[in-house]
Amino acid sequence: MNRTEFDPYFLHQGEKGLHAYKAGMTLLTEELTALYKKIDRPFRGGTPADLCRQVEDILSFTQDGQAFKEVLSEIMGPVLQNSLHVSHERSMAHLHCPPLLQGIMAENIIAVLNQSMDSWDQSPSATYLEEGMVEWLKRLIGYPEGSDGVFTSGGTQSNYMGLLLARDSYCFKMWKHDVKKDGLPEGAHRLRILCSEDAHFTVKKSASQLGLGEKAVVTVPSDREQRMSMTDLQRILKELKGEGLLPFALVATCGTTDFGSIDALQASATIAKEHGLWLHVDAAFGGALLLSDRHRTKVDGLQYADSITIDFHKLWYQPISCGAFMVKARESFRFIAHHAAYLNPLEDEHEGIENLVNKSLQTTRRFDALKIYLSLKVIGLKRFGEMIDHTLELAAYTAELIRNMNEFELKTPHPEINTVVFRVRPLSLKEEELNGLNRLIQQQLFQEGGVIAKTSVKGETCLKLTLLNPRTSKDDIHRLLSDIEQKVRQFTNGGKTLV
């Protein structure tokens, strides 16, 4: 077989490859543009069984393949139309942001170049652009010289890295024990991590994966604003030490998933220093406030953290996935560094060659730094901050509306970022019927294109709005709340089963 027969399937310097790429991208752009012209809601509805069946119908392959246009037509309904369209202004459910066009364009560049960010000789210029973005982040945070960071897949990986470095740093400092070489020391069963009861589930998940077990995570009560109680934190630390246990890490949350609450970062830093704890701040959600003129002070104290999680695929409007892990002391990365002769030999370090795999849990890794770089360059810092501020103002406006609505109970009287949690509680229903009603409303709205979330607060099923989209307007909020009121009337008078 002549190798030129493969030319139309790759982007390369030859005419066939260039033509095929341009034709394919043009067709794809036309199809997606036509799709988005017709979208009038975030989700067009459909049961899980219906959607599963439609996808199963297209899961077949031929020996000779099909024309790209034919395949696009085939997946239009089952995949493209049946997807959740997070760019729609009425998509208000999760920390699932509308991606900026610049991030979408960058995704195409990333795919075309296909750089692997593990070694310099696989990503020559990309290595320096990622390092440059890490330097920019350090300055934005207020981190000192000697700090560092690396791009990650997101909060789960970054939180894991923070606790891994915290564990190994403590074991080395406490027992001169090298966990990387020798595994967990005998005293590891006494190690404890502290976080608020509203911290992300990945704190416990990380503890279990690090061999400490979920029992190693001690949760601290939250106050009325769902922030970690500093008084209870001090009390629990004293109790743990009195029991002969070894608290080694404190996780402060800068933007809880449900409430957007921000723990007292400066007080957390003071307590961590007093007790010799590694302070990790999960700012996957709230880290974007670094760009805000009006709300920047809410993240004061972030600069004192030993490590930080930041997600760009939340309030920085980047396509999934795109995150960063920052560490105050660059030398901490030694606890995860491994050397392979074919990839990142020690000789490279001696010659000043930067292989980013030395700082990452991943080997093959995408050039995701390009997305946030391109977005910031085109949009500018001022406009970026204005987009974020708009969503916070909309959340405050929404909370005030709900506060004054009959038969609605507001759970976030003063939204810290842009999530609003509330509950409908018609006077005609018994307490035990309310969970069923709130769940039913969320499910029905979803099927009709009103995409909001549900959550549980102290055993009560609640509704949640995550207002990430700067294009969402006050009119969209009024329409949604009106729809919810209509559902309440329908379900309380129409004989629906609520429990």
C-alpha positions, -999 to 999 in steps of 0.1 A, spaced: 0 0 0 13 34 -9 18 56 22 2 86 4 -31 69 8 -30 79 44 -24 116 37 -60 128 39 -62 115 75 -35 137 91 -26 174 92 8 177 76 27 200 52 13 181 21 -16 195 1 -39 166 8 -35 170 46 -40 207 45 -70 205 23 -86 178 44 -81 198 76 -95 229 62 -125 211 46 -132 192 78 -130 223 101 -152 243 77 -178 216 77 -177 212 115 -180 249 120 -210 251 97 -227 222 115 -221 236 150 -231 271 140 -264 257 126 -269 237 158 -264 267 181 -288 288 160 -316 265 169 -308 259 206 -335 276 227 -327 259 260 -298 241 278 -313 206 274 -340 194 251 -351 167 275 -352 129 273 -350 100 298 -317 83 305 -331 52 287 -341 72 256 -307 88 253 -288 55 259 -308 38 232 -301 66 207 -264 64 213 -264 26 211 -279 29 177 -249 47 163 -222 25 180 -212 5 149 -183 8 125 -177 -3 89 -146 -18 74 -142 11 49 -154 40 70 -179 68 63 -177 103 50 -171 129 78 -203 148 67 -223 116 70 -210 108 105 -217 144 116 -253 140 104 -255 107 122 -244 121 156 -264 153 153 -294 141 172 -281 114 195 -249 133 207 -249 170 197 -285 179 203 -289 156 233 -259 172 251 -261 197 279 -254 231 264 -236 249 292 -232 281 272 -269 287 273 -278 315 298 -303 293 316 -278 266 324 -274 273 361 -268 239 377 -232 230 384 -197 244 384 -197 238 347 -189 270 329 -196 283 295 -162 282 277 -148 313 262 -143 313 224 -106 320 229 -104 288 250 -123 269 223 -98 282 196 -69 272 218 -83 237 221 -79 234 184 -43 246 185 -36 222 214 -50 193 194 -32 202 162 2 206 179 -4 177 203 24 186 226 31 164 256 41 184 286 63 158 303 96 165 287 111 196 271 120 178 239 83 170 234 71 205 241 99 230 235 81 263 235 50 250 253 72 243 284 82 279 286 47 292 281 34 270 309 62 281 331 55 317 323 18 313 332 29 297 365 51 328 371 22 351 364 0 331 388 26 334 415 26 372 412 -12 373 411 -14 353 443 14 372 460 36 341 464 73 346 473 104 338 452 111 301 454 75 291 449 63 271 419 34 254 403 22 231 375 -9 227 354 -32 199 363 -64 182 352 -84 200 379 -93 202 416 -92 164 423 -56 161 412 -45 193 427 -60 185 461 -44 151 460 -10 166 453 -14 191 481 -21 164 507 6 140 492 33 167 496 19 176 531 21 140 542 56 133 528 69 166 541 56 159 576 70 123 576 104 135 566 104 164 592 90 142 620 108 109 615 134 116 587 114 90 568 112 90 530 77 78 521 86 78 484 112 51 489 101 33 520 64 35 522 43 47 551 61 48 585 48 30 616 32 61 630 12 68 599 -21 56 615 -19 86 638 -18 112 611 -48 135 608 -60 160 582 -84 188 593 -110 205 571 -145 219 574 -176 197 572 -184 215 539 -150 208 523 -148 190 490 -152 152 490 -117 149 475 -101 155 508 -114 122 521 -108 106 487 -72 117 487 -67 105 523 -79 70 513 -57 69 482 -27 81 503 -30 50 525 -42 70 555 -79 60 553 -109 83 554 -107 81 592 -76 104 590 -99 133 580 -113 152 609 -141 175 600 -146 208 617 -181 222 622 -191 251 599 -207 283 611 -240 298 599 -223 310 567 -209 275 561 -173 286 569 -150 265 590 -153 275 627 -119 287 639 -130 282 675 -139 246 669 -107 242 649 -86 252 679 -106 230 702 -103 199 679 -65 204 675 -61 205 712 -82 173 716 -63 155 688 -29 162 704 -43 152 738 -52 118 723 -17 113 709 -27 119 673 -7 138 648 -25 166 629 -2 175 599 -24 193 574 -52 218 574 -74 222 543 -92 256 540 -118 260 513 -120 291 492 -154 285 476 -174 255 488 -192 236 461 -228 242 474 -225 276 491 -194 293 476 -183 299 512 -147 310 519 -130 299 551 -111 326 570 -79 322 551 -57 345 572 -69 330 605 -64 295 590 -28 305 581 -21 318 616 -35 286 632 -16 264 608 17 282 616 10 279 653 5 242 652 30 233 625 4 223 599 7 223 562 -20 247 549 -36 237 517 -62 260 502 -88 245 478 -95 276 457 -107 256 427 -139 278 427 -129 310 445 -94 314 431 -109 334 402 -116 363 426 -79 371 423 -90 389 391 -119 409 407 -115 445 417 -146 445 439 -141 411 456 -103 405 456 -102 411 494 -122 379 499 -92 358 491 -67 378 512 -45 353 529 -42 329 500 -6 339 497 2 322 530 -9 288 519 17 261 515 -2 248 485 -32 260 464 -57 244 440 -70 266 412 -94 255 385 -96 274 352 -126 254 340 -148 270 366 -150 308 370 -121 314 345 -143 301 317 -120 276 301 -130 243 284 -125 212 305 -100 203 317 -77 231 329 -64 236 365 -32 245 384 -15 234 416 7 259 433 32 254 460 50 279 482 83 260 484 96 247 451 117 220 468 85 203 479 82 188 444 111 165 453 86 142 470 70 133 436 100 136 413 112 104 395 138 102 367 137 80 336 167 78 314 146 81 282 125 110 295 140 133 322 175 122 331 194 140 358 218 152 332 191 175 319 187 192 353 224 198 354 222 214 320 192 236 329 167 217 307 132 219 322 112 187 321 78 194 337 72 158 345 94 164 376 65 185 391 35 164 379 17 132 388 9 128 351 34 119 324 16 126 291 -1 159 297 -19 185 276 -8 220 267 -37 234 287 -18 266 297 -24 279 262 -62 282 268 -60 306 298 -31 324 282 -50 331 249 -81 341 268 -63 366 291 -44 381 261 -75 387 240 -100 397 267 -78 415 291 -77 415 329 -102 443 333 -130 427 313 -122 393 329 -128 408 363 -160 425 351 -174 392 339 -167 376 373 -182 406 392 -214 405 371 -221 369 382 -216 378 419 -239 408 416 -265 386 399 -263 361 428 -269 388 453 -298 401 433 -313 366 431 -309 360 468 -328 392 475 -356 382 452 -360 348 468 -358 363 503 -390 382 495 -409 354 479 -437 336 496 -432 299 503 -395 301 495 -367 296 520 -333 311 513 -303 291 525 -277 316 513 -287 350 527 -254 366 516 -238 347 487 -201 348 489 -194 340 453 -223 332 429 -242 302 442 -277 305 456 -293 277 476 -330 278 485 -360 256 491 -397 258 483 -419 251 513 -456 256 505 -477 260 537 -501 234 524 -476 206 526 -463 187 556 -426 188 564 -420 152 553 -434 161 518 -410 189 511 -380 169 500 -401 151 474 -415 184 461 -381 201 457 -366 170 440 -396 168 417 -393 204 407 -356 201 398 -363 170 377 -392 185 359 -374 217 351 -344 198 338 -367 179 313 -382 212 302 -348 230 297 -345 248 331 -312 234 342 -307 239 379 -292 216 406 -304 200 438 -284 194 469 -290 183 505 -285 207 535 -288 190 569 -311 164 554 -333 189 535 -334 186 497 -328 221 483 -325 237 449 -292 253 438 -283 279 412 -247 282 402 -246 315 382 -213 312 363 -225 326 330 -219 364 327 -246 364 299 -273 353 323 -296 383 330 -320 394 357 -348 385 332 -335 349 331 -337 348 369 -373 362 370 -384 337 343 -368 308 363 -384 317 396 -417 322 379 -414 287 364 -407 273 399 -437 290 414 -458 275 386 -444 241 394 -452 245 430 -488 253 422 -491 225 397 -476 198 421 -494 209 452 -528 210 435 -524 183 409 -521 152 430 -484 144 422 -467 120 446 -441 139 466 -427 112 489 
